[in-house]
Amino acid sequence: MLDADIKQQLNQYLQLLEGDVRIKVSAGSDAVSKDMLVFLDELAGMSSRITMEQVQLDRTPSFSVNRTGEDTGVVFAGIPLGHEFTSLVLALLQVSGRAPKVEQSVIDQIKGIQGNYAFESYISLSCHNCPDVVQALNLMSILNPGITHTMIDGAAFQEEVERKDIMAVPSVFLNGEFFGSGRLSIEEIVAKLVDTPDASAFNDKEPFDVLVIGGGPAGASSAIYTARKGIRTGIVAERFGGQVLDTVGIENFISVKHTEGAKLAASLEEHVKDYNVDIMKLQRAKRLEKKELIEVELENGAVLKSKTVILSTGARWRNVGVPGEAEFKNKGVAYCPHCDGPLFAGKHVAVVGGGNSGIEAAIDLAGIVSHVTVLEFAPELKADSVLQDRLYSLPNVTVLKNVQTKEITGTDKVNGITYVQRDTGEEQHVELQGVFVQIGLVPNTDWLAGTVERTPMGEIIVDRQGATTLPGVFAAGDCTNSPYKQIIISMGSGATAALGAFDYLIRN
């Protein structure tokens, strides 16, 4: 099942195994079980440190990765290929005794968790958000004997997925109860299980020279540039990487022919950590006020002070804002076709939005679902012509232009969408099982109302040095009025804002 290139890479990783690994396999006569046995036989044949035995686990087909004589609680239900192949490789290395690349403080927190925690994560192999969750929960199982984790491939266990009404991945259950969905970092998971630091842990910090709000490409660039100037730099980030984490393939980052969002986000964080930057993760700012110093209040009640501030809070998916959207989020309403598309195999879905993102989503989904209905508000699609040509060549796609989405309907989950034909006012309803919203982005600047000047769309207005209308406050990236929202442009604007802030400090 493994091609020559993958085998070559895998062979290099397997040489890093520090101890013996025992794989316990629960297989039946079904096709997935047979493929899993072939896959594991190939894997075990590549290292003398890996042995196999057949057992009966809670799910079939599945296998667990263990130390000799000790069950770690790491289980893969299905074949972890696609994006999850890395999760398997890391599990093998970490079970063998190789140290994880996680901060020691987080490791200590995990080891200190008391009680029994049985995690289950439902994933799809095409989901680029799922590996972060799988790898975090696997590591927690390896570090703490009271924690177990089973990764469940929804495609291999469709009946179970439908029985639990799982319509978004990753979906995590703890001791049989829903725990969370979407991308979750190991810090976020741990924070749900243990007491997080209160405001006092932040209030005692000395004032910063530059405080960066946001950990995406713009924020990381800003922090690196200011730290290199030797000035006291802090960065507040709800999650490092920002919107980049939700990006699958990146092919226009100059000098890098191809990378993935999660990989780039990890590189951003590692680069920032090379410098003397005070990184405050899992924190959100809620208020900014200029006094003698600039004060930034966090949602936990802490107040940070700084001589200058760089706002790089990025943007988020724009909501349609119609009845049913919020009620059926993760119950048929989705925003990531790569992650959640496989859960709608053979079903009828809609894509709201006719720009590049919407049409790319419709093309991807058409290869999975039975039918795709595209709804576009404008009289014509806004996507590039090459994408439109591809879309119109597909036999299972219907395009509705000049229509306004009125309501997403359902009971316990989505069962249809209602729209209005804008030129006639005629109302129509389409029965379907899923709605993917792809109508652009909205800047994360609501909390700044009344502090800095913004456009009617909420974008922070900046000058050529990245300065806002409030002295000492700068901004960069997708939260600003930059006409183009691109990773490389965000990085450049982050550097500009950092240099602008440094110049401001010198002059004041």
Secondary structure, 3 states (H helix, E strand, C coil): CCCHHHHHHHHHHHCCCCCCEEEEEECCCCHHHHHHHHHHHHHHCCCCCEEEEECCCCCCCEEEEEECCEEEEEEEECCCCHHHHHHHHHHHHHHCCCCCCCCHHHHHHHHCCCCCEEEEEEECCCCCCHHHHHHHHHHHHHHCCCEEEEEEECCCCHHHHHHCCCCCCCEEEECCEEEEECCCCHHHHHHHHCCCCCCHHHHCCCCEEEEEECCCHHHHHHHHHHHHCCCCEEEEECCCCHHHHHCCEECCECCECCEEHHHHHHHHHHHHHCCCEEEEECCCEEEEEECCCEEEEECCCCEEEEEEEEECCCEEECCCCCCCCCCCECCCEECCHHHHHHHHCCCEEEEECCCHHHHHHHHHHHCCCCEEEEEECCCCCCCCHHHHHHHHCCCCEEEEECEEEEEEEECCCEEEEEEEECCCCCEEEEECCEEEECCCEEECCHHHCCCCCECCCCCECCCCCCECCCCCEEECHHHECCCCCCHHHHHHHHHHHHHHHHHHHHHC
